[in-house]
């Protein structure tokens, strides 16, 4: 029995939300707690991998064996991923990256305009996972938070981003996903061109993470 099956491997994991400034006191963000990404990082480290965890702002601690890089914006997350993307065996994109950011963050606090609404122009953020897959250098795992047609969207996302695996969770359910400690994940991957699915949970995110970390190397 080998309790360090990932010895010698380097895993890069993104976690948490990204936070995109609107002005010095306001931002655009999302409900990601970072729990799933942190749990995967811990499970991979426990299994012997060298782990780099790039995370948006979260209220979580990572054990000292993990190299943690804290970022705020999607652009900062992208820069950190690019600079750590060396000899990576597995890249797990668990972060809820904001698809858009304000085109310009106002240098001063925005003032209320009398009677009028306010329009904030947004521009697209880089797709970090898509970039990672394009490097053709690591086994790339993505997450998908969907509320409907989960399987269909998961497959489309896999193809569009050129990734090996997509872990889908149903965020329309209150008892799993986002801030919850529990999750239920459908792991989609291809075997000789045919879609396969492995269902993990419902279980604690820490348990799902351990199952995922032991399952992934087998389909690599
Ligand atoms: O396209 P969508 O946001 O639904 O895809 C989700 C997956 O892509 C997640 O694994 C997420 O971490 C990753 N992603 C990314 N960079 C983005 C958007 C999403 O790495 N800009």
Boltz pocket constraint, residues with backbone or C-beta under 6 A from the ligand:
constraints:
  - pocket:
      binder: B
      contacts: [[A, 14], [A, 74], [A, 93], [A, 94], [A, 95], [A, 96], [A, 97], [A, 98], [A, 99], [A, 125], [A, 126], [A, 127], [A, 128], [A, 129], [A, 130], [A, 141], [A, 142], [A, 143], [A, 144], [A, 145], [A, 157]]
      max_distance: 6.0
